[in-house]
């Protein structure tokens, strides 16, 4: 059974983590983990270790320098804090191979902040719908304007290039738990 003290400590860590991400205080965010580890289920990618997570932060903040969130709900489980939130931002830089569109997005997400038996944060596992985000970024282009046609083609090419990779094995090679 998880105590109220444990719930409060976990919640404080998660809320500090969120605030530090918005402030782009990467050292503070990374200090919430003994070993930084992100799993992005929508893209089937894993960012493991300090360098890989910093690269992930850099890539997303180049694309969305004003990225921020609005928390909807926060829940506790035996081994996690689960946060539902809106992620928001404006696409002013490249997102991988997708050129900037200048459009804003607002996407509902869920993040599982998973803790081990020693109360260490061991993983942030994020679920979201990439189509909703891409629809807002690319679908917001005014296609009546011929100048946007080339940008739309470049965005489609970038999306296809980004979606061609192999999913991270740890996200597909899973074992069914024993429930009885």
N, CA, C and O of each residue as an XYZ file, in Angstrom:
720
protein
N       0.846     -1.186      0.000
C       0.000      0.000      0.000
C       0.890      1.247      0.000
O       1.833      1.345      0.785
N       0.585      2.184     -0.873
C       1.348      3.418     -0.987
C       0.808      4.426      0.030
O      -0.400      4.639      0.129
N       1.718      5.037      0.778
C       1.305      5.995      1.811
C       1.009      7.357      1.194
O       1.399      7.638      0.061
N       0.316      8.194      1.954
C       0.047      9.568      1.512
C       1.353     10.342      1.343
O       1.460     11.184      0.452
N       2.339     10.068      2.185
C       3.655     10.726      2.055
C       4.301     10.372      0.724
O       4.875     11.234      0.058
N       4.207      9.101      0.335
C       4.775      8.665     -0.948
C       4.027      9.319     -2.099
O       4.650      9.798     -3.047
N       2.698      9.347     -2.031
C       1.905     10.029     -3.065
C       2.341     11.487     -3.196
O       2.557     11.981     -4.303
N       2.469     12.164     -2.065
C       2.834     13.588     -2.080
C       4.233     13.788     -2.665
O       4.445     14.705     -3.459
N       5.184     12.939     -2.281
C       6.557     13.067     -2.797
C       6.603     12.812     -4.299
O       7.259     13.544     -5.040
N       5.904     11.773     -4.743
C       5.865     11.479     -6.180
C       5.216     12.627     -6.954
O       5.718     13.048     -7.996
N       4.100     13.125     -6.435
C       3.389     14.207     -7.118
C       4.258     15.451     -7.217
O       4.284     16.101     -8.262
N       4.962     15.790     -6.159
C       5.852     16.959     -6.185
C       6.938     16.770     -7.248
O       7.225     17.686     -8.018
N       7.541     15.575     -7.287
C       8.588     15.309     -8.268
C       8.045     15.466     -9.685
O       8.690     16.087    -10.530
N       6.865     14.908     -9.952
C       6.278     14.974    -11.300
C       5.926     16.414    -11.667
O       6.210     16.850    -12.783
N       5.322     17.146    -10.758
C       4.966     18.539    -11.062
C       6.208     19.403    -11.258
O       6.218     20.270    -12.131
N       7.257     19.183    -10.462
C       8.526     19.892    -10.664
C       9.100     19.543    -12.035
O       9.588     20.419    -12.748
N       9.040     18.276    -12.398
C       9.525     17.796    -13.695
C       8.814     18.550    -14.828
O       9.461     19.045    -15.752
N       7.488     18.633    -14.750
C       6.702     19.356    -15.760
C       7.107     20.827    -15.827
O       7.335     21.360    -16.913
N       7.196     21.478    -14.677
C       7.554     22.907    -14.653
C       8.947     23.143    -15.214
O       9.164     24.099    -15.958
N       9.894     22.276    -14.861
C      11.260     22.426    -15.355
C      11.340     22.215    -16.861
O      12.162     22.844    -17.528
N      10.491     21.331    -17.412
C      10.461     21.154    -18.869
C       9.996     22.432    -19.561
O      10.582     22.842    -20.563
N       8.966     23.052    -19.044
C       8.457     24.288    -19.647
C       9.528     25.385    -19.580
O       9.701     26.146    -20.532
N      10.236     25.461    -18.463
C      11.297     26.462    -18.291
C      12.563     26.093    -19.069
O      13.492     26.893    -19.178
N      12.586     24.872    -19.608
C      13.726     24.333    -20.344
C      14.983     24.299    -19.480
O      16.086     24.597    -19.937
N      14.785     23.931    -18.235
C      15.881     23.729    -17.274
C      16.219     22.235    -17.290
O      15.793     21.477    -16.418
N      16.994     21.831    -18.304
C      17.214     20.412    -18.566
C      17.959     19.705    -17.439
O      17.657     18.550    -17.140
N      18.913     20.362    -16.813
C      19.621     19.728    -15.694
C      18.647     19.397    -14.568
O      18.740     18.333    -13.955
N      17.718     20.304    -14.298
C      16.730     20.061    -13.241
C      15.785     18.920    -13.621
O      15.461     18.076    -12.785
N      15.343     18.894    -14.882
C      14.460     17.813    -15.322
C      15.193     16.477    -15.186
O      14.656     15.519    -14.630
N      16.408     16.424    -15.694
C      17.157     15.162    -15.678
C      17.487     14.704    -14.261
O      17.670     13.510    -14.023
N      17.563     15.637    -13.323
C      17.868     15.257    -11.942
C      16.701     14.510    -11.287
O      16.873     13.943    -10.208
N      15.527     14.495    -11.910
C      14.397     13.754    -11.349
C      14.539     12.253    -11.591
O      13.802     11.464    -10.999
N      15.464     11.849    -12.443
C      15.730     10.434    -12.742
C      17.125     10.055    -12.236
O      18.035     10.882    -12.293
N      17.313      8.833    -11.744
C      18.687      8.363    -11.567
C      19.316      8.034    -12.930
O      20.528      8.151    -13.111
N      18.462      7.618    -13.889
C      18.886      7.331    -15.263
C      17.742      7.766    -16.177
O      16.720      7.082    -16.236
N      17.885      8.889    -16.897
C      16.783      9.394    -17.735
C      16.350      8.365    -18.782
O      17.174      7.741    -19.450
N      15.027      8.210    -18.900
C      14.487      7.231    -19.842
C      13.072      7.662    -20.248
O      12.167      7.736    -19.416
N      12.904      7.943    -21.549
C      11.599      8.302    -22.112
C      11.197      7.242    -23.117
O      12.025      6.758    -23.889
N       9.920      6.883    -23.104
C       9.349      6.012    -24.107
C       8.181      6.759    -24.748
O       7.220      7.116    -24.067
N       8.265      6.995    -26.057
C       7.205      7.676    -26.795
C       6.464      6.623    -27.603
O       6.930      6.191    -28.658
N       5.317      6.220    -27.103
C       4.594      5.099    -27.681
C       4.074      5.429    -29.082
O       4.082      4.559    -29.952
N       3.630      6.642    -29.317
C       3.083      7.007    -30.628
C       4.102      6.831    -31.750
O       3.742      6.457    -32.867
N       5.358      7.096    -31.460
C       6.403      6.972    -32.476
C       7.246      5.713    -32.277
O       8.144      5.428    -33.070
N       6.949      4.956    -31.205
C       7.673      3.715    -30.874
C       9.176      3.961    -30.737
O      10.000      3.169    -31.194
N       9.506      5.081    -30.095
C      10.911      5.429    -29.885
C      11.227      5.471    -28.393
O      10.362      5.734    -27.558
N      12.484      5.204    -28.092
C      12.996      5.259    -26.724
C      14.191      6.198    -26.724
O      15.048      6.139    -27.606
N      14.233      7.064    -25.722
C      15.381      7.948    -25.496
C      15.931      7.542    -24.138
O      15.318      7.810    -23.105
N      17.091      6.893    -24.145
C      17.637      6.304    -22.935
C      19.004      6.900    -22.608
O      19.931      6.852    -23.417
N      19.104      7.454    -21.418
C      20.361      8.034    -20.965
C      20.382      9.535    -21.141
O      19.603     10.103    -21.906
N      21.287     10.165    -20.421
C      21.379     11.621    -20.387
C      21.508     12.226    -21.785
O      20.752     13.132    -22.134
N      22.442     11.744    -22.578
C      22.682     12.313    -23.905
C      21.493     12.163    -24.838
O      21.114     13.110    -25.529
N      20.907     10.980    -24.858
C      19.762     10.732    -25.743
C      18.555     11.584    -25.346
O      17.836     12.089    -26.208
N      18.338     11.740    -24.044
C      17.200     12.552    -23.600
C      17.449     14.026    -23.885
O      16.529     14.737    -24.290
N      18.686     14.501    -23.679
C      18.999     15.896    -24.025
C      18.804     16.143    -25.515
O      18.300     17.197    -25.903
N      19.198     15.185    -26.357
C      18.982     15.320    -27.799
C      17.491     15.417    -28.115
O      17.081     16.210    -28.962
N      16.687     14.611    -27.435
C      15.229     14.658    -27.602
C      14.695     16.042    -27.213
O      13.892     16.626    -27.940
N      15.141     16.559    -26.071
C      14.712     17.901    -25.652
C      15.110     18.932    -26.694
O      14.301     19.780    -27.069
N      16.363     18.867    -27.170
C      16.822     19.842    -28.158
C      15.981     19.780    -29.430
O      15.568     20.813    -29.957
N      15.731     18.575    -29.918
C      14.970     18.409    -31.161
C      13.553     18.974    -31.033
O      13.070     19.669    -31.927
N      12.900     18.671    -29.921
C      11.521     19.134    -29.780
C      11.445     20.627    -29.522
O      10.475     21.266    -29.931
N      12.432     21.201    -28.861
C      12.382     22.641    -28.582
C      12.876     23.468    -29.759
O      12.567     24.656    -29.843
N      13.635     22.871    -30.666
C      13.936     23.548    -31.930
C      12.644     23.649    -32.739
O      12.350     24.689    -33.327
N      11.882     22.564    -32.763
C      10.618     22.550    -33.513
C       9.558     23.424    -32.851
O       8.822     24.145    -33.525
N       9.488     23.349    -31.511
C       8.434     24.034    -30.750
C       9.059     24.784    -29.566
O       8.941     24.324    -28.430
N       9.713     25.915    -29.798
C      10.395     26.606    -28.697
C       9.455     27.083    -27.592
O       9.894     27.298    -26.462
N       8.184     27.251    -27.897
C       7.216     27.709    -26.895
C       6.404     26.551    -26.310
O       5.346     26.772    -25.721
N       6.890     25.329    -26.470
C       6.138     24.156    -26.005
C       5.808     24.271    -24.521
O       6.669     24.595    -23.704
N       4.562     24.005    -24.192
C       4.113     24.050    -22.798
C       2.917     23.122    -22.648
O       2.491     22.495    -23.618
N       2.381     23.033    -21.460
C       1.312     22.083    -21.203
C       0.237     22.699    -20.314
O       0.417     23.749    -19.698
N      -0.868     22.005    -20.280
C      -1.974     22.348    -19.394
C      -2.453     21.018    -18.801
O      -3.018     20.186    -19.511
N      -2.226     20.824    -17.512
C      -2.595     19.560    -16.870
C      -4.110     19.467    -16.747
O      -4.778     20.419    -16.345
N      -4.635     18.299    -17.103
C      -6.064     18.011    -17.024
C      -6.364     17.226    -15.750
O      -7.298     17.548    -15.015
N      -5.564     16.194    -15.500
C      -5.791     15.335    -14.333
C      -4.494     14.649    -13.942
O      -3.603     14.443    -14.766
N      -4.410     14.302    -12.665
C      -3.245     13.590    -12.144
C      -3.777     12.476    -11.247
O      -4.602     12.704    -10.363
N      -3.279     11.257    -11.501
C      -3.737     10.091    -10.744
C      -2.540      9.296    -10.248
O      -1.446      9.379    -10.806
N      -2.768      8.519     -9.184
C      -1.717      7.684     -8.618
C      -2.078      6.215     -8.778
O      -3.242      5.831     -8.660
N      -1.060      5.395     -9.048
C      -1.220      3.948     -9.022
C      -0.124      3.407     -8.100
O       0.659      4.176     -7.542
N      -0.073      2.103     -7.946
C       0.931      1.530     -7.041
C       2.362      1.831     -7.470
O       3.249      1.969     -6.627
N       2.589      1.932     -8.782
C       3.967      2.154     -9.234
C       4.126      3.359    -10.156
O       5.167      3.507    -10.796
N       3.109      4.227    -10.234
C       3.205      5.340    -11.185
C       2.330      6.514    -10.785
O       1.375      6.389    -10.018
N       2.702      7.665    -11.344
C       1.827      8.836    -11.360
C       1.426      8.990    -12.823
O       2.274      8.998    -13.715
N       0.137      9.110    -13.052
C      -0.399      9.188    -14.413
C      -0.959     10.592    -14.606
O      -1.818     11.041    -13.848
N      -0.457     11.283    -15.637
C      -0.854     12.661    -15.870
C      -1.483     12.775    -17.251
O      -0.883     12.398    -18.257
N      -2.706     13.305    -17.279
C      -3.348     13.664    -18.539
C      -3.139     15.158    -18.715
O      -3.302     15.928    -17.769
N      -2.777     15.568    -19.927
C      -2.493     16.978    -20.159
C      -2.649     17.324    -21.631
O      -2.635     16.456    -22.504
N      -2.797     18.612    -21.876
C      -2.728     19.154    -23.225
C      -1.293     19.598    -23.445
O      -0.746     20.334    -22.624
N      -0.672     19.167    -24.534
C       0.627     19.692    -24.934
C       0.352     20.691    -26.047
O      -0.402     20.413    -26.979
N       0.978     21.860    -25.933
C       0.731     22.941    -26.891
C       2.061     23.518    -27.372
O       3.074     23.439    -26.677
N       2.042     24.085    -28.545
C       3.225     24.742    -29.065
C       3.003     25.258    -30.477
O       1.964     25.021    -31.092
N       4.008     25.969    -30.973
C       3.970     26.531    -32.318
C       5.154     25.978    -33.093
O       6.282     25.995    -32.601
N       4.907     25.490    -34.297
C       5.900     24.814    -35.133
C       6.734     25.838    -35.900
O       6.443     26.152    -37.054
N       7.768     26.350    -35.248
C       8.598     27.388    -35.873
C       9.959     26.882    -36.326
O      10.725     27.636    -36.926
N      10.273     25.628    -36.055
C      11.536     25.034    -36.496
C      11.260     23.639    -37.024
O      10.154     23.123    -36.861
N      12.262     23.013    -37.664
C      12.033     21.676    -38.215
C      11.768     20.651    -37.113
O      12.378     20.696    -36.044
N      10.854     19.734    -37.392
C      10.586     18.595    -36.517
C      11.120     17.374    -37.239
O      10.423     16.776    -38.058
N      12.357     17.003    -36.938
C      13.007     15.950    -37.707
C      13.085     16.377    -39.151
O      13.711     17.387    -39.470
N      12.449     15.611    -40.037
C      12.451     15.910    -41.473
C      11.281     16.766    -41.909
O      11.150     17.071    -43.094
N      10.427     17.161    -40.975
C       9.253     17.969    -41.325
C       9.598     19.449    -41.165
O       9.917     19.891    -40.061
N       9.538     20.218    -42.253
C       9.875     21.646    -42.150
C       8.830     22.409    -41.334
O       7.684     21.970    -41.228
N       9.219     23.541    -40.762
C       8.272     24.319    -39.947
C       7.112     24.848    -40.778
O       7.283     25.292    -41.913
N       5.922     24.788    -40.175
C       4.717     25.277    -40.855
C       4.227     26.597    -40.261
O       3.421     27.295    -40.877
N       4.713     26.941    -39.063
C       4.232     28.139    -38.386
C       2.902     27.934    -37.675
O       2.397     28.856    -37.035
N       2.329     26.743    -37.778
C       1.037     26.455    -37.159
C       1.207     25.998    -35.711
O       2.255     25.480    -35.325
N       0.169     26.198    -34.931
C       0.148     25.767    -33.534
C      -0.543     24.421    -33.414
O      -1.307     24.018    -34.292
N      -0.266     23.734    -32.319
C      -0.956     22.484    -32.043
C      -1.397     22.458    -30.588
O      -0.853     23.162    -29.738
N      -2.393     21.630    -30.330
C      -2.891     21.344    -28.985
C      -3.332     19.886    -29.017
O      -4.344     19.550    -29.631
N      -2.564     19.020    -28.351
C      -2.790     17.585    -28.406
C      -2.939     17.032    -26.997
O      -2.133     17.329    -26.115
N      -3.972     16.227    -26.794
C      -4.187     15.587    -25.496
C      -3.240     14.397    -25.371
O      -3.113     13.587    -26.290
N      -2.584     14.308    -24.227
C      -1.596     13.261    -23.991
C      -1.781     12.659    -22.609
O      -2.448     13.224    -21.742
N      -1.172     11.498    -22.432
C      -1.097     10.857    -21.126
C       0.336     10.414    -20.921
O       0.938      9.794    -21.798
N       0.883     10.737    -19.750
C       2.239     10.318    -19.405
C       2.186      9.485    -18.127
O       1.566      9.867    -17.135
N       2.854      8.342    -18.186
C       3.015      7.492    -17.014
C       4.416      7.731    -16.474
O       5.402      7.456    -17.157
N       4.506      8.238    -15.264
C       5.787      8.406    -14.582
C       5.940      7.176    -13.688
O       5.292      7.072    -12.647
N       6.797      6.255    -14.099
C       6.914      4.951    -13.448
C       8.047      4.981    -12.420
O       9.150      5.454    -12.695
N       7.738      4.460    -11.225
C       8.690      4.424    -10.113
C       9.060      2.980     -9.792
O       8.250      2.068     -9.958
N      10.304      2.784     -9.328
C      10.722      1.447     -8.887
C      10.453      1.275     -7.392
O       9.864      2.147     -6.754
N      10.886      0.155     -6.848
C      10.626     -0.164     -5.446
C      11.317      0.799     -4.484
O      10.885      0.942     -3.340
N      12.383      1.460     -4.931
C      13.101      2.427     -4.091
C      12.591      3.855     -4.290
O      13.207      4.810     -3.817
N      11.477      3.994     -4.984
C      10.847      5.294     -5.250
C      11.679      6.169     -6.186
O      11.610      7.396     -6.114
N      12.463      5.542     -7.065
C      13.176      6.270     -8.108
C      12.301      6.343     -9.353
O      11.669      5.357     -9.730
N      12.265      7.502     -9.986
C      11.596      7.626    -11.274
C      12.458      6.903    -12.304
O      13.613      7.272    -12.515
N      11.906      5.881    -12.942
C      12.694      5.078    -13.881
C      12.264      5.254    -15.332
O      12.986      4.847    -16.242
N      11.095      5.855    -15.561
C      10.622      5.990    -16.939
C       9.509      7.019    -17.013
O       8.650      7.092    -16.133
N       9.536      7.813    -18.077
C       8.368      8.595    -18.458
C       7.888      8.001    -19.773
O       8.578      8.077    -20.790
N       6.696      7.406    -19.743
C       6.112      6.744    -20.914
C       4.934      7.597    -21.381
O       3.967      7.790    -20.644
N       5.024      8.107    -22.617
C       4.056      9.076    -23.108
C       3.237      8.481    -24.262
O       3.772      7.900    -25.207
N       1.921      8.654    -24.141
C       0.973      8.210    -25.165
C       0.297      9.440    -25.774
O      -0.166     10.322    -25.052
N       0.245      9.491    -27.111
C      -0.470     10.572    -27.794
C      -0.754     10.144    -29.225
O      -0.215      9.153    -29.719
N      -1.600     10.907    -29.868
C      -2.022     10.626    -31.234
C      -1.258     11.540    -32.187
O      -1.502     12.746    -32.231
N      -0.335     10.962    -32.947
C       0.466     11.775    -33.868
C      -0.377     12.377    -34.979
O      -0.080     13.473    -35.454
N      -1.429     11.674    -35.402
C      -2.262     12.196    -36.487
C      -2.933     13.505    -36.081
O      -3.036     14.429    -36.888
N      -3.387     13.587    -34.836
C      -4.007     14.825    -34.351
C      -3.009     15.975    -34.427
O      -3.357     17.073    -34.862
N      -1.773     15.728    -34.007
C      -0.756     16.772    -34.049
C      -0.438     17.161    -35.492
O      -0.420     18.346    -35.826
N      -0.190     16.178    -36.339
C       0.185     16.469    -37.721
C      -0.939     17.151    -38.481
O      -0.694     18.012    -39.326
N      -2.167     16.766    -38.180
C      -3.319     17.416    -38.815
C      -3.319     18.910    -38.520
O      -3.628     19.722    -39.392
N      -2.974     19.265    -37.295
C      -2.957     20.675    -36.918
C      -1.753     21.401    -37.528
O      -1.864     22.558    -37.934
N      -0.608     20.721    -37.589
C       0.597     21.373    -38.121
C       0.554     21.521    -39.636
O       0.829     22.597    -40.168
N       0.210     20.446    -40.324
C       0.221     20.450    -41.791
C      -1.154     20.807    -42.345
O      -1.262     21.535    -43.332
N      -2.200     20.294    -41.709
C      -3.556     20.553    -42.186
C      -3.951     22.012    -42.074
O      -4.903     22.450    -42.721
N      -3.242     22.756    -41.275
C      -3.542     24.178    -41.112
C      -2.990     25.054    -42.228
O      -3.220     26.264    -42.242
N      -2.256     24.445    -43.171
C      -1.717     25.228    -44.284
C      -2.845     25.629    -45.233
O      -3.742     24.834    -45.516
N      -2.791     26.835    -45.707
C      -3.773     27.327    -46.670
C      -3.399     26.783    -48.049
O      -2.509     27.316    -48.712
N      -4.084     25.721    -48.476
C      -3.750     25.079    -49.749
C      -4.295     25.839    -50.956
O      -4.020     25.462    -52.095
N      -5.057     26.892    -50.724
C      -5.490     27.746    -51.827
C      -4.338     28.637    -52.292
O      -4.361     29.180    -53.397
N      -3.345     28.774    -51.439
C      -2.173     29.579    -51.756
C      -1.121     28.655    -52.374
O      -0.598     27.784    -51.679
N      -0.797     28.819    -53.657
C       0.176     27.938    -54.328
C       1.542     27.910    -53.649
O       2.278     26.934    -53.792
N       1.893     28.963    -52.916
C       3.192     28.977    -52.224
C       3.269     27.893    -51.152
O       4.365     27.476    -50.777
N       2.119     27.429    -50.652
C       2.118     26.397    -49.614
C       2.164     24.975    -50.176
O       2.351     24.022    -49.420
N       1.996     24.821    -51.480
C       1.982     23.488    -52.072
C       3.330     22.784    -51.885
O       3.379     21.613    -51.507
N       4.408     23.498    -52.148
C       5.741     22.911    -51.993
C       6.000     22.567    -50.526
O       6.565     21.515    -50.226
N       5.594     23.437    -49.625
C       5.769     23.163    -48.199
C       4.978     21.917    -47.798
O       5.480     21.098    -47.027
N       3.769     21.758    -48.299
C       2.956     20.576    -47.990
C       3.634     19.305    -48.495
O       3.645     18.293    -47.795
N       4.190     19.347    -49.685
C       4.904     18.190    -50.238
C       6.131     17.880    -49.382
O       6.397     16.719    -49.072
N       6.876     18.912    -49.000
C       8.060     18.705    -48.139
C       7.655     18.122    -46.786
O       8.364     17.277    -46.240
N       6.531     18.562    -46.247
C       6.044     18.017    -44.972
C       5.683     16.546    -45.125
O       6.023     15.731    -44.268
N       4.998     16.203    -46.205
C       4.615     14.812    -46.450
C       5.854     13.936    -46.608
O       5.924     12.845    -46.043
N       6.829     14.415    -47.375
C       8.088     13.679    -47.530
C       8.776     13.479    -46.176
O       9.256     12.388    -45.867
N       8.814     14.545    -45.377
C       9.436     14.460    -44.055
C       8.727     13.472    -43.162
O       9.368     12.708    -42.440
N       7.415     13.480    -43.205
C       6.627     12.547    -42.407
C       6.912     11.102    -42.831
O       7.100     10.230    -41.982
N       6.943     10.853    -44.137
C       7.229      9.503    -44.621
C       8.633      9.066    -44.230
O       8.846      7.904    -43.882
N       9.580      9.972    -44.284
C      10.956      9.651    -43.892
C      11.030      9.310    -42.410
O      11.718      8.366    -42.020
N      10.320     10.078    -41.581
C      10.345      9.841    -40.137
C       9.628      8.555    -39.746
O       9.978      7.933    -38.742
N       8.631      8.149    -40.525
C       7.834      6.978    -40.150
C       8.428      5.680    -40.661
O       7.849      4.617    -40.437
N       9.549      5.732    -41.331
C      10.124      4.535    -41.928
C      11.008      3.719    -41.009
O      11.459      2.644    -41.404
N      11.276      4.182    -39.805
C      12.193      3.477    -38.917
C      11.569      2.281    -38.225
O      10.349      2.119    -38.202
N      12.418      1.460    -37.669
C      11.978      0.292    -36.909
C      11.577      0.714    -35.507
O      12.234      1.567    -34.911
N      10.509      0.133    -34.967
C      10.149      0.443    -33.583
C      11.211     -0.086    -32.618
O      11.871     -1.087    -32.898
N      11.366      0.583    -31.499
C      12.336      0.145    -30.503
C      11.919     -1.237    -29.989
O      10.761     -1.429    -29.618
N      12.840     -2.193    -29.962
C      12.489     -3.559    -29.557
C      11.829     -3.659    -28.177
O      10.947     -4.495    -27.979
N      12.239     -2.825    -27.231
C      11.658     -2.925    -25.889
C      10.173     -2.557    -25.868
O       9.459     -2.903    -24.927
N       9.715     -1.859    -26.897
C       8.311     -1.468    -26.953
C       7.434     -2.474    -27.696
O       6.207     -2.415    -27.612
N       8.061     -3.388    -28.418
C       7.282     -4.398    -29.142
C       7.495     -5.809    -28.604
O       6.607     -6.652    -28.730
N       8.649     -6.084    -28.010
C       8.943     -7.406    -27.456
C       8.501     -7.444    -25.993
O       9.326     -7.489    -25.080
N       7.200     -7.426    -25.795
C       6.643     -7.385    -24.443
C       6.129     -8.762    -24.057
O       5.858     -9.606    -24.912
N       6.001     -8.968    -22.762
C       5.482    -10.233    -22.241
C       4.166     -9.966    -21.530
O       4.023     -8.989    -20.796
N       3.215    -10.848    -21.762
C       1.926    -10.719    -21.095
C       2.104    -11.047    -19.613
O       2.725    -12.052    -19.268
N       1.558    -10.196    -18.735
C       1.719    -10.465    -17.305
C       0.831    -11.614    -16.842
O      -0.200    -11.914    -17.444
N       1.259    -12.239    -15.768
C       0.422    -13.248    -15.126
C      -0.553    -12.523    -14.217
O      -0.143    -11.874    -13.255
N      -1.832    -12.629    -14.513
C      -2.836    -11.870    -13.782
C      -3.582    -12.701    -12.749
O      -4.374    -12.140    -11.992
N      -3.375    -13.971    -12.683
C      -4.073    -14.819    -11.703
C      -3.110    -15.519    -10.809
O      -3.523    -16.272     -9.927
